[in-house]
Amino acid sequence: MDKKTVNLKEYRRARKEKWFAKNSQKLYLFMCEFLAHHMEINYLQAAESYQSMQTLHAEEAWDYTDLRDLIHQTIEKRLCEQIYGRLIKLSWFDSRLFSKEEVIEYCLSLYILNSINSSSGF
């Protein structure tokens, strides 16, 4: 590639990194507030309930990935449009940089990590 050719993938990655440097705290606070109002139980409670239901119904063994996929599907079906719809109305959010799938993944990761951190005293 010569100096005048722009690597689009690199350009987008750099723009996203720059955006995160400037707005990550705003996104974090928005997501925390959203989760506090829309997720009735934390991840650890959900995991305990899920494991109890699996045992009660003599289901096959499950793992973290199964539960994570189930929560991901739930967020995608029930909350995705609402989360993304609110985000795109905010002046600091750039919808050109983030797909709905990326927003769901960020939301899910934050949900799990905040639940674990709050239960361990962090």
PEMONOR-V649196 format. One record per backbone hydrogen bond with DSSP energy under -1.0 kcal/mol. NH is the residue of the N-H (numbers start at 1). CO is the residue of the C=O. E is the energy in kcal/mol with one decimal. If there is no record, write none. Layout:
nh: <NH | NH>
co: <CO | CO>
e: <E | E>
This chain:
nh: <5 | 11 | 12 | 13 | 14 | 15 | 16 | 17 | 18 | 19 | 20 | 21 | 22 | 23 | 24 | 27 | 28 | 29 | 30 | 31 | 32 | 33 | 34 | 35 | 36 | 37 | 38 | 39 | 46 | 47 | 48 | 49 | 50 | 51 | 52 | 53 | 54 | 55 | 56 | 57 | 58 | 59 | 67 | 68 | 69 | 70 | 71 | 72 | 73 | 74 | 75 | 76 | 77 | 78 | 79 | 80 | 83 | 84 | 85 | 86 | 87 | 88 | 90 | 93 | 97 | 103 | 104 | 105 | 106 | 107 | 108 | 109 | 110 | 111 | 112 | 113 | 114 | 115 | 116 | 117 | 118 | 119 | 120 | 122>
co: <2 | 7 | 8 | 9 | 10 | 11 | 12 | 13 | 14 | 15 | 16 | 17 | 18 | 19 | 20 | 23 | 24 | 25 | 26 | 27 | 28 | 29 | 30 | 31 | 32 | 33 | 34 | 35 | 42 | 43 | 44 | 45 | 46 | 47 | 48 | 49 | 50 | 51 | 52 | 53 | 55 | 54 | 63 | 64 | 65 | 66 | 67 | 68 | 69 | 70 | 71 | 72 | 73 | 74 | 75 | 75 | 79 | 80 | 81 | 82 | 83 | 84 | 87 | 90 | 94 | 99 | 100 | 101 | 102 | 103 | 104 | 105 | 106 | 107 | 108 | 109 | 110 | 111 | 112 | 113 | 114 | 115 | 116 | 117>
e: <-1.1 | -2.6 | -2.6 | -2.2 | -2.6 | -2.5 | -2.5 | -2.4 | -2.3 | -2.5 | -2.8 | -2.3 | -1.5 | -3.0 | -2.2 | -2.3 | -2.6 | -2.5 | -2.4 | -2.7 | -2.6 | -2.4 | -2.6 | -3.0 | -2.3 | -1.4 | -1.4 | -2.6 | -2.3 | -3.0 | -2.2 | -2.5 | -2.8 | -2.6 | -2.2 | -2.4 | -2.3 | -2.3 | -2.9 | -2.0 | -1.5 | -3.0 | -1.8 | -2.9 | -2.6 | -2.0 | -2.5 | -2.6 | -2.4 | -1.9 | -2.7 | -2.7 | -2.6 | -2.8 | -2.2 | -1.8 | -3.0 | -2.9 | -2.3 | -2.0 | -2.5 | -2.5 | -1.8 | -1.1 | -1.7 | -1.8 | -2.5 | -2.4 | -2.3 | -2.6 | -2.9 | -2.6 | -2.5 | -2.4 | -2.4 | -2.8 | -2.7 | -1.6 | -2.3 | -3.0 | -2.3 | -1.4 | -1.3 | -2.2>
